[in-house]
């Protein structure tokens, strides 16, 4: 699966989870997202490093090349993550409109 689709699905689920007292983290597990655990961990770390989520703790042992996530894994979306979802939706809508224009107007 495309990395940005995985990122979008993670953020979208965390955004929807704001309406509930508990978050179903299994819904964004590597298995459910059809990615390796290693890719999933690195994407979550990147999301936190960029400020889109918070709530994960990373560690690195002497034998680790990359940072790893320490349990429990309880990410929460941030305001910056919410803004990403809004901007991503606007970009998709604009792309859809441009595609519609291109399909409608020959030579566009």
Secondary structure as UniProt FT lines:
FT   HELIX           3..16
FT   HELIX           17..19
FT   HELIX           25..28
FT   HELIX           30..33
FT   HELIX           37..49
FT   TURN            50..51
FT   STRAND          53..54
FT   STRAND          57..59
FT   TURN            62..63
FT   STRAND          68..70
FT   STRAND          76..77
FT   HELIX           79..104
FT   TURN            106..107
//
